[in-house]
Every structure is written in structure tokens, then in C-alpha cells.
């Protein structure tokens, strides 16, 4: 088993960025870290802006939302729903490990408490914790690398001090394209609880990136959330600290 001291997984769509295609890794600690670092860069950058469609499907209803996502590094993210009209203006601000939601109908900012971090984000199959955990997996997991002819498979197990609901995460990466293919999330009993699948690779500003993410909770039959990148800008103008503030979160538009 290869132990590493730095790990950030691209679990969600907040962090569009660059993919660095480097030499093919082997089982050494250095190369495993490099492989993870490449994946870390895939959905985030120094600053970036994305136009996203999120589709939530259940046995009872289907709903679709258009939103804009802006990030500055890994610590700051801002998401605002653009449509449908009844949800327009609902926004989320993330700074480091803290998160706030703004509800324009009642003109109120609500800080998400630790007790609700495992709750659904915007009614999707992603949780509030998924958003925050983008920057808190550092030094929390051990890695074991295996490979097939076409893929690298990284097995992540939490260290003794790590606080997590997952007993194991399995991360599969394409050798040919150096892009993620899937992530499987297992409980302490070894049962697969949810699966995140990356689909439809497209070129965005000269970079090959999966344009679709599909989260399927296997313990909720008929449920899934699909994230589609409609546009990605890796060098947006006007992205600065003023965007990531409670004042901007409350701004109506």
C-alpha cells in the first residue's frame, strides 16, 4: 500500500481547471501522487467559470436547473441558479470548510451547520459535504494502485484518524486519455453505496474533459443526478475575492 500526504478528489463540478498529461505512472509513491495531482487539476484551476445544467431524476419527478459556477483556487466557490424562474437567484457560497445558502424568496442567508453537511445539496444526490470535502481529504487517505490494460484503479482507504462515512473509495482512471472514468463509494461493510460516472469527454479550450457526471445512489432506486458542463472558461475576467463574500451572496439579479 502506498501512503500519501496529499489528496483532493474531483467529486463535484465546483472546480473546473486544467488537466496535465504526464508520464505513465507505476506503483511508486511518487508516481501515484502525480497521478492524483493530475486528476486534482482536472476540475479546478487558479480561477474558472462554468455554465452547468443539473438534472435530478427520481421515480416521482424530474427537474432541471441551469447555473453558473465560479471558483478561485480550491478554497472559494460561488454557485448561482439561473433557471427555472422559481429558483432563480438561489445561491451557494463556499469558503474553505464553511458554506452558506441564499434564498431570495425570503431574502435570507443560511449558514449550513455541521449537522446538515450530509444533507442533499439543492435536492440533488450530491451532499453539502461533497462540496466542502474538496479541500479536506488532505492526509486522510491511504492509496493502493492497481491497473488493467486500459485503466488505473486507485483504492482509497481512510486512515485511523479520518472522519468519513466511507469505508473505501475506488477511483478508476483512463490510461489513454488520463481522465477519470468512475468513482465508487463503499460503506464499512464493503457495500457499494453510490457511483459517480464520468462521461462524454469534450475539448474545452484545448483540454479534454468529461463533460457529463452522473451520480447514482444505489440505495435509492430510480434516483440519479446528472451534471452537464455547457461551457468552461479557464481564464475568466473579473474573478476576484469580492465575488466570494456574503454581500455578493445576498445580491439580487
C-alpha angles and dihedrals in degrees: 000000000000115000118206134187100211128054134154119166124204094235097154146016101266099096115053112177148129129318115218113206108203137159119316110269127231129197097286118118092241094054094046089053090049091051091051091046090055091053091045090060095049100084102027142046142174086285130348145162129210137187108214140184117206119194120192117196128189133159088261106043148355125220135178131201133188115212144168121229124195126182138183110199115312097302102063132050135162126192126184126183112230100183157062096048095236091059099034112132097023103138142185127207122194123188115174106307096343128091136189132186125206119209110194095192090067095023091232136138114214122194111217108237123215090253091064099043092104090052122109118277110230091337093300132125089256117091132221085246091060090062096047096041091067088090103029104065091085112129091355104103141055119216136216119186125209130164145200127198091277107023147045114223117199118193113205120197123179120247119240094264095046117114108212141131091226124089091192141356122207115203120192122195131186113244094203099050101021092228130125119265103182148338123213121200117206132189126228090273092057096252118142106241103175140001129211113200124191115212147171103029112214137177114254112183090335096315126113110227134160103255095197131055120187119195114196120185103208092198091060109062115218095013127121141144122215122199118197123189106218094176138000128195117190095184106039119172123234098025107143142136093280090072092060099061138105088242092059091043089060094048114117121217 
